[in-house]
């Protein structure tokens, strides 16, 4: 196995980074680097200290490990027999050395760095939907957090544990362990009740969102709606009531009301979502401001400013817009919708298409498919707008022109141009 096949990650430390090799199922520090950067000591003397105190360590002469260290600028250790090897240290050994050498000023920062890295790893797994991988890491985050912030007599738990409990709740919920998820959410809520200003609105919103999802899965829709209302309040406090990030809470409320048969409230939230996304995506991806006859929001998105969403969130938003569109179209077909619901449904298609155009601009292997879907949605909106909606028709035509212009820079996965596959764009 060559050096390129051994992965490594960085461990932030003061103004530099230590390297950790991903080897034999663990993430190991390199002894020579720990000696010089952490303890400001020669590797030879530090190695003697490790041997004298019998700290757990792994010495290897495996060529791939030695080559990897050399590629990272870390020298190997030459034995009396002339062989070159590397000594690797688990995090527990580095932490024990700091403690035994009475470097108490460094123990907590070291533990905090490990905690932050574990939290980031759990968050990455959760964002990717890999909850089975996220769960053990999230539970390790809780363990590390409780070690750094141990309980004190007659004092509530440290609010710093809130993110750890929230991660554990989300990971447990993702693998279907509802009881464990609820336990961790209860711990998070307890901390939040006493320190809401220290937790922050975005974190509180996520907590209530998880509670709402849990209650929704249990068909306790009234409690779910109450939780989603709290989520929406905190997201609005963090970002504004007419921000695309806040609309996800509106849509969760809409789904609750659909399940409880309150069609009027469901439709009202769907209209709001379509209005917010239309204004934001047209400004962001077409560089256009809605006129007074079309704009139904008080908020104004800066022209050409990117949406404050990750790619996955944008795609989720597009799917939610399609759900809202279907709700509005059902009401229109039954004859119990408002006069403008058909236009609002078309707005959902235009907004979704514009949002996807923004993703095309970022590139990626799926850009061609994204562009094709964006074109289809915008054409759908254009075909549904009444001729009297001249501004909306003009925006849809502008979006189609943007899609046509994007074709030259988009290729299929096999490298062929997409020009012929959406030749109906003009």
C-alpha positions, -999 to 999 in steps of 0.1 A, spaced: 0 0 0 15 34 -10 15 66 9 -13 79 -11 -36 52 2 -32 62 38 -55 90 47 -47 118 71 -65 147 88 -54 178 105 -56 185 142 -57 223 148 -32 234 174 -26 270 182 -11 285 150 -3 252 133 -17 218 126 -7 183 137 -13 154 114 -33 123 123 -28 92 102 -59 70 97 -43 37 103 -57 3 115 -91 18 124 -78 47 145 -66 82 140 -30 84 153 -6 112 160 30 110 148 53 109 178 81 130 162 56 158 154 40 157 188 74 159 204 85 190 185 53 209 181 34 200 213 62 194 238 90 214 222 114 184 227 136 163 205 119 131 192 147 110 207 142 123 242 104 121 240 107 85 228 128 76 258 101 92 280 74 72 264 93 39 268 102 46 304 66 52 314 52 25 291 26 47 274 5 29 247 21 35 213 26 16 180 59 15 162 58 4 126 83 0 98 55 -4 73 67 13 41 34 30 33 33 47 68 69 58 66 64 72 31 32 89 41 51 107 70 79 117 46 53 131 22 39 152 51 74 164 59 78 143 91 111 124 94 111 87 103 131 72 132 162 53 123 170 23 145 205 10 154 201 -16 128 195 10 101 157 4 96 135 34 94 102 34 112 75 56 127 60 57 162 22 65 163 3 76 193 -34 74 201 -51 106 214 -53 90 249 -15 87 251 -10 124 240 -36 135 266 -19 114 293 15 128 285 1 163 288 -14 155 322 16 136 336 39 164 326 16 189 344 8 208 312 -26 215 326 -28 247 305 -29 224 274 -51 195 286 -84 213 281 -76 229 248 -64 195 235 -97 178 247 -117 206 231 -100 202 198 -108 164 199 -144 173 208 -147 198 179 -133 173 154 -156 145 165 -186 169 163 -177 179 128 -174 142 118 -208 134 132 -223 164 115 -208 153 81 -223 118 85 -257 133 95 -256 157 65 -249 128 42 -277 108 57 -253 82 71 -269 79 105 -254 45 113 -219 60 110 -230 92 128 -244 74 159 -212 61 175 -193 93 168 -222 114 182 -222 93 214 -184 98 216 -190 135 214 -214 133 244 -188 113 263 -161 138 255 -183 167 264 -193 153 297 -156 146 305 -147 183 297 -177 197 315 -184 173 344 -215 178 366 -210 199 397 -229 195 430 -261 216 432 -255 230 397 -272 224 364 -253 207 336 -231 230 315 -249 246 286 -218 237 264 -232 202 263 -263 213 243 -247 207 208 -235 173 219 -270 162 231 -286 176 199 -262 156 177 -269 124 197 -306 130 194 -304 135 156 -282 105 151 -305 83 172 -336 96 154 -319 88 121 -315 51 130 -351 49 144 -342 49 181 -370 72 191 -368 67 229 -330 75 229 -336 105 207 -363 118 230 -340 113 260 -312 134 245 -337 160 233 -350 162 268 -315 169 281 -310 195 254 -343 212 262 -334 213 299 -302 232 292 -319 255 268 -346 265 292 -321 279 316 -298 295 290 -317 303 258 -295 333 250 -264 311 252 -278 284 230 -289 307 201 -320 308 179 -306 286 151 -297 258 176 -331 262 194 -349 260 160 -331 227 152 -341 213 186 -377 221 181 -375 208 145 -363 174 158 -390 174 185 -416 181 157 -402 153 135 -404 129 164 -439 138 173 -450 137 136 -436 101 133 -457 92 163 -488 108 147 -491 132 176 -498 160 151 -509 187 176 -476 184 195 -457 183 162 -474 215 151 -465 232 184 -429 222 180 -427 233 144 -442 267 154 -414 271 179 -389 261 153 -403 287 129 -403 314 156 -366 309 163 -356 306 126 -375 339 120 -357 354 149 -324 343 135 -329 350 98 -362 369 94 -397 357 87 -393 360 49 -360 342 46 -358 309 26 -344 292 57 -375 300 77 -398 286 50 -388 250 58 -407 255 91 -437 269 73 -438 238 51 -436 214 81 -465 233 96 -484 230 63 -479 192 63 -492 190 99 -523 210 90 -529 188 59 -527 157 81 -552 172 106 -576 183 78 -571 221 82 -568 228 45 -571 266 49 -540 269 71 -521 244 50 -527 265 18 -519 297 36 -484 285 45 -479 271 10 -487 305 -5 -462 322 18 -435 297 9 -440 303 -28 -439 341 -24 -407 340 -4 -389 316 -28 -400 335 -59 -386 368 -46 -354 352 -34 -346 330 -64 -354 356 -90 -332 381 -72 -304 356 -66 -302 337 -99 -318 361 -124 -305 393 -109 -340 408 -111 -363 426 -86 -400 418 -86 -423 446 -94 -451 458 -71 -477 437 -90 -458 405 -83 -438 410 -51 -458 398 -20 -430 400 5 -416 429 26 -381 414 25 -359 422 -4 -330 399 -14 -299 416 -27 -295 411 -65 -272 382 -75 -266 373 -38 -264 335 -35 -291 317 -15 -280 311 21 -284 273 16 -262 244 10 -268 223 -21 -287 196 -2 -309 222 14 -316 239 -20 -327 205 -35 -349 199 -4 -364 233 -10 -372 225 -46 -389 193 -36 -409 212 -9 -419 238 -35 -433 210 -57 -453 197 -28 -467 232 -21 -475 236 -58 -495 203 -57 -514 215 -27 -523 248 -44 -533 230 -77 -555 205 -58 -574 234 -43 -577 251 -76 -590 219 -93 -616 215 -65 -628 250 -69 -621 259 -33 -588 277 -38 -584 315 -42 -583 332 -76 -545 335 -75 -536 300 -64 -531 287 -99 -506 316 -105 -490 309 -71 -486 273 -81 -468 284 -113 -447 307 -92 -435 276 -73 -423 260 -106 -405 292 -116 -389 296 -82 -378 259 -82 -364 263 -117 -344 294 -107 -331 277 -76 -318 249 -97 -302 273 -122 -282 286 -92 -269 251 -86 -259 247 -123 -237 277 -119 -217 258 -92 -209 229 -115 -207 193 -105 -212 160 -123 -250 163 -120 -251 198 -136 -266 185 -169 -294 167 -151 -300 197 -129 -301 221 -159 -326 198 -177 -349 197 -146 -346 235 -142 -356 240 -178 -386 217 -175 -399 235 -144 -395 270 -160 -413 258 -192 -440 244 -170 -445 278 -153 -444 297 -186 -471 274 -200 -493 280 -169 -491 318 -166 -520 337 -180 -511 361 -208 -521 390 -186 -492 381 -162 -467 399 -184 -440 404 -157 -441 367 -147 -440 356 -183 -410 379 -188 -392 364 -158 -399 329 -171 -385 338 -205 -355 353 -189 -349 321 -169 -351 300 -201 -326 323 -218 -303 318 -188 -307 280 -191 -299 282 -228 -268 302 -221 -257 277 -195 -258 248 -219 -225 256 -235 -207 251 -201 -225 219 -191 -215 184 -202 -228 150 -196 -210 126 -173 -194 111 -205 -181 145 -215 -206 152 -243 -223 186 -246 -259 189 -234 -268 213 -262 -288 188 -282 -306 172 -252 -325 204 -244 -327 219 -278 -362 232 -271 -347 260 -250 -346 292 -270 
